[in-house]
């Protein structure tokens, strides 16, 4: 998996085919790797009530374009972390060039492994996780680390998919874990004594999967010409798997929102 992402972040910033794919499917090229379009990002901003002066952490930020979008839309300060050093290098180079012309300093990017986080206590007003907690070896421990990093009244916004991973072959799967209160993420939140609200975005996941399967073949030759055929194959397999699993009632996607108590949590 690490090798895939290293190659992804090495090649995709220079790919016009992938940029067009993101524009047509997600509404904007933010080098998305997943199923999060601009509408979902705007929902996340609204749910977390991000505002000027807030400090937010984007866990699994990749090359930082989503973190940059969040900062631009809200005037919040956003720190992005990712475990691929090349992705952070790309983010810092891009933002460094922008900082020189705009004189803004609302973005920071750091290398960090979700399984070895050393986050300062009470540092952030909000933590954003867009399909990144899957990389955690221990969801409850990771959520506990995020909780400690939040200030009193802090918020978490977590996009999370749960389902049968049909695109990588048969796997044992308990359909009961599809329910929003029985997913591994819900278990981890409860283990940390956290209350949460859930929005079901499965229909959007399905729509994006179908859109990807319609648009990707029109760009296939360009993906190959740019030596990112492996990204194309990954996108096709993932999208077909999500579409099939949703049709079979074996996949759900949710937005979990957590709010700490303003006085006693942190």
Buried (B, 14 or more C-beta within 10 A) or exposed (E): EEEEBBBBBBBBBEBEBBBBBBEBBBBBBBBBBBBBBBEBBBBBBEBBEBEEEBBBBBBBBBBBBBBBBBBEEBEBBBBBBBBBEBBBBBBBEBBEEEBEEEEEEBBBBEEBEBEEBEBEEEBBBBBBBBBBBEBBEEBBBBBBBBBBBBBEEBBBBBBBBBBBBBBEEEEEBEEEBBEBEBBBBBBBBBEBEBEBEBBEBBEBBBBBBBBBBEBBEEBBEBBEEBEBEEBBEBBBEBBBBBBBBBEEEBBBBBBBBBBBEEEEBB
